[in-house]
Amino acid sequence: MSVQQVHIAHPDKFFIGGKWVAPSSSAKIDVIDSGTEERFLTVAEAQAEDVNAAVAAAREAFDRGPWPQLSHAERAQYMRAISQEFKARADDLSRSWTMESGILHSMSAPSAAFMGGIWDYYAGLAETFPFVERHKPALGGEVGLLVREPVGVVGAIIPWNAPPSLISYKAAPALLAGCTVIVKASPEAPSAAYIFAEICEKVGLPPGVFNILTADREVSELLVRHPGVDKITFTGSTAAGRKIAAICGDRIARCTLELGGKSAAVILEDYDIGTAARDIASRAPHLTGQICSSLTRIIVPRKRHDAMVEALAAEFANVKVGDPFDKATQMGPLVAARQRDRVESYIAKGKAEGATLAAGGGRPSHLNRGYFIEPTVFGNVDNSHTIAREEIFGPVLSVIPADSDAQAIDIANDTVYGLNNSVFTHDADRAYAAARRLRSGTVGHNVMRTDFSVAFGGFKQSGIGREGGVEGLHPFLEAKTVILDAMPAGVKVG
């Protein structure tokens, strides 16, 4: 595999208070290339003192700095400058994303270039979002103003699977709102946070408005518990999200949680099995299945079960697994050895509980380095099986038979998760009717779909709140009612 280069100026420091500062200890984290198992970067590992320093800087910037006092249009100017720099750093972002997480470079390169558009979108809301609304008071006063103000200091905890996009979808609306932000990067994938901090430094963001740390779970929890942090926005596992919600609930801190999924593809009887298998199999290898909204439960009419298993197995047999920088590769590695161990353990459980292994199930024989796994299909899966209940976070599909459309919907909903589903049918009316019965934050039609430009998030244990679109701005705002005897001069009402 070819040697790749990523330009990061200060991996041995943290960006706190507008400066690159030395860490409080000599602790380090080695970042491993998932395709080669070789170290390609070493970064500082944050301790309690570093968390306190970052919170103090963000708190000072919010309580006494200029950022919250700027107009939304003034903040938008910084955001548009960030957008331009994002585009300029797209190569470093895409290469590091591929090395850290295993995403194909053919996917990460256009995705990284797209990130600037997220910042432009939220900058545009400075002119269109109703930050101030006028109402008629019912209990006295002449003018009732509903004003939306920044929630305060935001701790953004970012996972390793898609850091460039998730930093953007958290930080962009937060900064537009007037919040200050601390990004806690994942130990497996900290590069995007460092690159983004360099961008913030270059565009002249006021000190303390944006800060970064890299830490593992124990120190990360200090950020969640810190009384100086007003809101936590977290993307990650449901188990971690449950703990974060409990901590935030204990101190009545705000939180937005984008958590796990066990999403279903519901295949109705009018839809062609071969087409469904091709479209499902084309999306399943994306990021090696390390996507929370992946369709991993394939629910089909019982009489078509065997045909679906055979079709998926045939599609997966043709997937080329290998170097994620090779343009011919269709699926790269998992993020780390522990993630490969996790996926392999679920494959073993699937076989032990009686499901039929139809494709994959092991490590590719031609690859002796890197955290690779074969795309895997199980047939004859019961929805009570472990592989149908728990999020695997890898390219493992379970085909589940159903005796009717109604039972298929019931099976799809029989999960603690509710992030994403899709309905496969040529009848748009049937698709919409099924979509309204499926308990998930997104429902697609005839393929796996998500769209952050509208809204993204989950029902049940798949999370709290939404990211992306206008809905993604609301969690960073507090609503305040102001009742006056007259309309103040110069107030712009949306």
N, C-alpha and C positions, 0 to 999 in steps of 0.2 A: 504494500500500500504506500502511496506517495506521502512524503513529509509535508505537512501543512504549517503555515505560519499565521499567527494572530498577534496583532500589535496592541499590547496593553502596557501602559506607561508605568503604573505604580502598583503591581500586584502585591507588594509587601506592605501596603498601607491601606488605610480606610479614608473615604471621602466624608469628612465631617466638618460642618460649619464653613463650607466653601473652600476647604484646604485638604490636601493630602497629608494625613497625620500618621505618625508612627503608632503601631498597636501597643497595648499595655503589657503584652507578653511576647515571648518568642514563639508561641504556638503557631504551627503552620498546617495547611491542608494541601495535600498533593491532589491535583486534578488529573484524572486519567482519561486518555483517549480510548473511547469505548470500542473502536475498531481495531486497535493494535495492542491494548492493555499497557501502553507505555505512558509515563508521566509527560505531560506537555506544558504544565503550568503549576506553580506553587503560589498560594495566596495566604495572607495572614488570617488567622482564626480568632474571631472576636471572643473576648471575655466579658465579665460583668462590668468592668470599668469602661470598656468600649461602648457597651450598650448605654450606660449612663451618660457618657459623653455625647453620643448621637442624639439621645432624647433631649438633653440639655440644649444642644444646638438647635434642634427642630422646635423646641418649646420657646426659646428666645426669639427665633425667627417668626414664630406665629404670634406670640404675645406682644413683642415690641418691635419687630421688623417691619419693613415696608410692604411685604408681599400681600398680606390680607387686605391692606388699605388701597392697593392698586385697583383700578377699574378692571372689569373682566376683559375689556378690549386691550388694556395695557398688558395684562397677563397673556393674552392671546398672541401678542407680538413675540414674546419669548417662546411660546409654543411653536409658532411657525418657524422660528430660527432652529429650534430643536428638530423639527421635521426635516429641514434641509440637512442638518448634520447627521441625522439618522440615515438618510439616503447616502451621504458621503461615506459612512462607516458600514454600509451594508455588507461589504466583503468580509470584514473582520467578524461581524455579527453572524453571518451565515456559516463561516468556517468553524468558528468556536461552537456554534449550536450543533453542527454535525459531529464534531469530535466529542463533545460532551454527552450528547443525548442519543446519537445514532441516527438522527433524521437524515434522509438522503440529501446530498448537497443540491441535487436537482430540484428539491422542494424548498430547502432552507434559503437558497439564493433569491428566488422571486419573493418568498415570504418576508425576508429581511428588508428587501427593497420596498415592500408594501407598508412597513411599519410607520414610515413618515406620514402616510395618509391618515393614520389613526390620530396623530397629533393635529393635523390640519382639520380633521372633522371636529374634534373638540374645540379647537380654536374658533371654528365657525359658529359654535353654539354661544359664543360670547355675545353675538348679535341677535340670536333668535330665541334663546331660552328665556322664559319669564322669571327672572330672578326676583322681580317685584310685581305683585299683582294687587290691584285695587278692589276692595269689597265695600259694601255698605254695612256698617256696624248695625246690629240688631238691638243693642242695649246701651245706646248712647254714643256720642262722638259723631263727627261728620265723615271721617275718612278711616277706613280700615285697610291697612297694608299687610299683605302676607309677603314677608321677605325671606329669601332663602340664603343663609349664611354658611360659611365653611364650618365643618364639624370640628376641625382643629388639627392636632398632630396625628398623622396616620402612620401606622406600622404596616407595611406591605410585605407579606411573607410569600416568596416566590418559589415554585417547584422547579424541578430540573428538566421537565419534558419540553416546555416551550417558553423559556425565560424572556426572549425579546418581545414577544407579543403580550405576555402577561404583565411585564413591567409597564408597557404602554397602556394597556387597558385599565390598569390601576392608577398609574401616576398621572396620566393625561387628564382625566376628569377631576382627580384630586387637586391638581395644580390649578386648573381652570376655576374650581370652586374657591380657591384661596387657601387651601390646606398646605401644610408642610409635610414632608414625606421622609420616612426612613425605610429603605428597601433592605430586607434581610434575604440575601441570596442563598441558594442551595449550595452545600459543599461540593456536590457533583457538577454543578454548572454555574459558576459565579461570573463567567466572563462578560455576559451581557450587562450585568450591573456595573462592572468596572467601565465598560465602554460607554454606558449611558452617563455615568458620573463624569467622564472626560468630556462628553457632549455638554453637560450642564455647566461645567467649568468654562468651556470655550464660549458659550453663548452669554456668559456673565450672569447666570441666575444668582440672585442675592444669597449671601451666606446663610446656611442652615435650612434653606428651602428644600434641598434634596441631599440626602445622606445615604451612604451604603455601609453595610457590614456583611461579613460571611460568617456563619456559625452553624453548629449542629443543634440538635433539639433542646438540650438542656439550657444552653445560653439563649436560644430563641425564645424559650418560655419566659425568660426575664423581660423580654420586650413586650410580650402579651400581658404580663402582670404589672408592668410599670405604670404607676399612677399618672405619669406625665404623657401617656399615650391615650388619646381620646377614642381612637378607632383602630381596629385591626381588620385588614382585608387579606384573606388567606385563600390560596388555592392548593389543594393537596388531598390527602386521604380522608375518608370519613372518620376514621379512628382519631386522627390528629385534630380534625375539625370539631369533633365532639368535646375534646379536652379544651380546645381554645374557646368554644362557646361557653363551657362551664366557668372558665376563668373570667371571661368577659361578663358573664351574667352575675358573678359574685361581686364585681365592682361596678356593674351597670355601665360597662363600656360598650360602645357600638361595635358591631362586627358584621362583615359580609363574608360568607363562606361558599366557595365553589368546590364541591367535594366529588366523591366517586360516582360511578355509574355501572349499571349492568343492563345495557340498552338492548332492546329487542327489534328485530326485523320481522314484522308480521306479514307473511306471504299469503294473500288471498288466492282462491282457486282459479281466478281468471288470468293470473299473471304467469308468464312463461318462466319455467324453472331455470333454464339455461341463462336467460337474460338476468334474472335475479342473482344467480350465482356469480355471474361475471361482474356485475356491479358491486356486489358485496365483497367479493374477493379482491377487487381493484382498490377498495378503500381500507380493507383490514390490515394490509402491511404498512400503512402510513405510520411513521414514527415507530415502527415495529410493534404496533398495537398499543403503544404507551399513550393512549388518548382516552380520557375519561368518558367521552361520548361515543366511543366505538360501538358498532352493532355486533355484539358477541353472542346473543341468544337468537337463533334463527328458528322462528316458529312457523311450521308449515302444516297443511292438511295431512293427516296421517297417511293417506294413500299415496302422497307425493314425497314422503319422507326419504325413501331410499334414493329417489331420483335427485333430490336436493343434496344429499350426502355425496353421491357420486359426482355430481356436477361441481360442488365446491372442492372436492378432493382433486378433481382433474385440473381445476383452475390453479389450486395451490401447488400442484406438481410442477407447474411451469414458472413459478415465481423464482427469479434469480436472486439469491441471498449472497451478499458479499460487501466489498469495499463501498461505503456510502458515498465516496467521491467519484466512483466509476459511473459514468452516465448510463451504462447498460444495467446497473444494479436496480432491482425493484424493491428490496428490503435490506436494511442495514442491521446493526447490532442493537441489543438492549443496552441500557445505560451503564450497568455495572454487573459484577459477578453476583452480588446478592440478588439482583433483580432476575438474572437468569436462573439462579437457584430457586427463586420463588416460583417462576413460571414452570420449571421442571417439576417442582413439588405438586403443583396443581395438575399437571399432566398425569403424574403418578396416581393422584387421588381419583381422577376421572376413570382411569383404567381399573383401579381397585373397587370403585363403586358400581362397576358394571356397564359403563358407557363403552361404545365401540370406537376404537381409534381408527379413523379412516384415512388420515393423511398426517405426515409430519410426526411430531412427538419426540424429536431428539435434536442433537446438534448437527449442523451440516458437516458431512464427512470430509469435505474439501477445505474446511477452514479450521486450522489448529490454533489460531490466535483471534482474540476479539470475543465479545460477549454475544455470540450468535445463537439463534434458535430457529428451528424450522417452523414455518406457518403450519398450524395444526387444526384439524377438524375432528370433532367427535360426533358420532351419530347415536341414536337411541338414548338420548339424554332425558332424564326426568327433571322437572323443574325443582325437585327437592335435592338433586345432587349438588355437591359442593361447587363444582365447576359452573353450575347454573345460578348459584346463590351469591358467590363472592367475587369481587373484582380481582381479576388476574393481572391486568395491566400488561398484556402481552398478546401476540397474535394467535389466540386460541378461541375457536368458534364451537358452539354447542348447538346441534340441530335437535329441536324438540317437536314432537308430533302433537297435533291438536285435532279434536274431533269436530269442531265447528268454528265459525268466525267468533262467536261469543266466547267460546272456551279459549281461543287464541288471545283475545283481549284480556281475559281473566289471567291467563298465564303471564302475559306481558306485564300486567299490573301486580302480580304476585312477587313482589320484591321490596326490600327496604329502600331501594333507590328509585329515582324518578328524574333522571337527567335528560335522556334522549330516547326516541323510538322512531321507527319509520314504518310506513304502510306501503305494501307493494300491490297495486291494483291499477287497471286501466280506467277505472271509474272514479272520477274526481269527487263525486258525491259520496261514494262509499269511503273514499280516503278521508274526506273531511269528517264524516260521521264517526269513523274509527278514531281519528285524531282527537276529537272532543271527548272520547271515552278513555283515552290513554292518559295516565297520570304522569306526565313528564313535562319538563320545561320547554322542550322542543319536540316537534313531530315532523318528520320529513316524508316525502312522497317519492317512492321508487328508487331511492338511493339514500345513503347516509348523508344527512344535511345538518349543518349548524351555521348560524349567522350572527356574529357579534355586532354587525351593523344594526341589527334589530334589537336583540337582547339575548343573553345567554345565562343560564342558571338552572337550578333543579327544584323539583318537588321533594317532599319527604327527606330522607337522609342524604340527598344529593346537594343540599345546601340551603343557604338563606340569602336572599337578595339576587340581584342581576348585575351582569357586567356587559359593557358594550351598549352602543346607541344612547339615546336620551335616558333610558332606564339606568344606565351605568353611571350617570351623573348624580342621580338622587341620593345614593348612599353616602355621598361626601358632603351633603348639605343638611343643615338643621332649619326647620321652619319656625319663624318667629312672627307673632302677630303684634302689630303696632297700631294703636288706635289714637287718632289725633282729632283736634277740633278744626283743622284746616289742612289742605294739601300743601306740603312743603315744596319750595321752589327747587327746580333742578333735578327732581327725582324722575327717573325714566321708568315708566310702568310698562310691563310686558303684556 
